[in-house]
Amino acid sequence: MPLDLPRIRALCFDVDGTLSDTDDLFVENLARLLQPFHFLFPRKNVKRVARRVVMATEAPANFLIGLPDIIGLDDKMAALIDLAYRTLGHKPKKNFLLVPGVKEMLQEVSKCYPLAVVSARDGRTTNVFLEQFGLLPLFRCVATSQTCKHTKPFPAPILWAAQQMGVPTEACLMVGDTTVDIRAGKAAGAQTVGVLCGFGEEDELRRRGADLILPSTAGLAEALS
């Protein structure tokens, strides 16, 4: 069904595959690893092989992303990761990519709606990504894997974000690239937009009840106009 535009009063965004061009980053990193073996591949096209591998692993990756929540260990895993970062002094590298057109879209829609990040990433790397591209001032609040007891696909982060923005959850629009985002949005009573610039596929996003499918997150401003 189409979006109920008058109902929308706030926007929630996933990060990986929605704002961050995670697919292309994975492809670049894998192509770099495979380059010494380029002679093994047809026409020595390492990047093409890397992209096919990344696309083939997306469905299992989506399952693994949601597995800690399914078995009730998400909060414990997030705490362990954070402890490891602090103990080892790990600093996330600024090597993210931005989905083309996303910054301009965010600047446009922020004139009309309060914005929130609702990510299953940890707080450290989420903030590094947002700061790298100067996006942090555009968002009213940022929910990460450590913000609530349960992260997506549970609705808790969206409920929290709605409260921070001062709107009811049914007035929120959750934008994401995977079924995890759509499930979380639906569970919170929000409308949902699935985008195809990340990990998800159109058929699975529709089956989970996405109210709108866009080729890229960059097209959201036009869809809301």
FENNORCOR-V582438 format. One record per backbone hydrogen bond with DSSP energy under -0.5 kcal/mol. NH is the residue of the N-H (numbers start at 1). CO is the residue of the C=O. E is the energy in kcal/mol with one decimal. If there is no record, write none. Layout:
NH|CO|E / NH|CO|E
//
This chain:
5|3|-1.2 / 7|4|-1.1 / 8|4|-0.6 / 8|5|-1.4 / 9|171|-3.4 / 10|171|-1.3 / 11|114|-2.3 / 12|173|-3.2 / 13|116|-2.7 / 14|175|-2.5 / 17|20|-2.2 / 18|15|-2.0 / 19|15|-2.6 / 20|15|-2.5 / 21|97|-2.2 / 22|20|-2.4 / 25|21|-1.7 / 26|22|-2.7 / 27|23|-2.5 / 28|24|-2.5 / 29|25|-2.4 / 30|26|-2.7 / 31|27|-2.8 / 32|28|-1.9 / 33|29|-1.6 / 34|30|-2.2 / 35|31|-1.3 / 37|34|-2.4 / 38|35|-1.8 / 40|37|-2.2 / 41|38|-1.5 / 44|41|-2.3 / 45|42|-1.9 / 46|44|-1.4 / 49|45|-1.6 / 50|46|-2.6 / 51|47|-2.3 / 52|48|-1.9 / 53|49|-2.1 / 54|50|-2.3 / 55|51|-2.5 / 56|52|-2.0 / 57|53|-1.3 / 58|55|-0.9 / 61|57|-2.1 / 62|58|-2.6 / 63|59|-1.7 / 64|60|-2.3 / 65|61|-2.4 / 66|62|-1.5 / 67|63|-1.0 / 68|64|-0.7 / 70|66|-1.8 / 71|67|-2.1 / 72|69|-0.8 / 73|68|-3.1 / 74|68|-0.9 / 77|73|-2.5 / 78|74|-2.3 / 79|75|-1.9 / 80|76|-2.1 / 81|77|-2.5 / 82|78|-2.4 / 83|79|-2.3 / 84|80|-2.4 / 85|81|-2.4 / 86|82|-2.3 / 87|83|-2.7 / 88|84|-2.6 / 89|85|-0.9 / 90|85|-1.9 / 92|90|-0.5 / 95|93|-1.7 / 99|19|-2.6 / 102|99|-2.1 / 105|101|-1.8 / 106|102|-2.8 / 107|103|-2.3 / 108|104|-1.7 / 109|105|-2.8 / 110|106|-2.0 / 111|108|-1.2 / 112|109|-1.6 / 113|109|-2.2 / 114|9|-0.8 / 116|11|-2.1 / 117|141|-2.0 / 118|13|-3.0 / 119|143|-3.0 / 126|122|-1.8 / 127|123|-2.2 / 128|124|-2.1 / 129|125|-2.4 / 130|126|-2.3 / 131|127|-2.7 / 132|128|-2.3 / 133|129|-1.3 / 134|131|-1.0 / 135|130|-3.0 / 136|130|-0.8 / 138|135|-2.0 / 139|136|-1.6 / 140|115|-3.0 / 141|115|-0.9 / 143|117|-3.2 / 145|121|-3.1 / 147|144|-1.4 / 148|144|-0.6 / 154|151|-2.0 / 158|155|-0.9 / 159|155|-2.3 / 160|156|-2.4 / 161|157|-2.3 / 162|158|-2.6 / 163|159|-1.8 / 164|160|-2.2 / 165|161|-2.0 / 166|162|-0.8 / 166|163|-0.6 / 167|162|-2.3 / 171|168|-1.9 / 172|169|-1.8 / 173|10|-1.6 / 174|191|-3.0 / 175|12|-2.9 / 175|173|-0.5 / 176|174|-0.5 / 176|193|-2.4 / 181|178|-0.6 / 182|178|-1.6 / 183|179|-3.0 / 184|180|-2.1 / 185|181|-2.4 / 186|182|-2.6 / 187|183|-2.5 / 188|184|-1.5 / 189|185|-0.6 / 189|186|-1.1 / 190|185|-2.6 / 191|172|-1.9 / 193|174|-2.6 / 194|212|-2.8 / 195|176|-1.8 / 196|214|-2.0 / 200|177|-1.2 / 205|201|-2.1 / 206|202|-2.4 / 207|203|-2.2 / 208|204|-1.4 / 209|206|-1.6 / 210|205|-2.1 / 211|192|-1.3 / 212|192|-0.9 / 214|194|-2.6 / 219|216|-1.6 / 220|217|-2.0 / 223|219|-1.7 / 224|220|-1.9 / 225|221|-0.8 / 225|222|-0.6
//
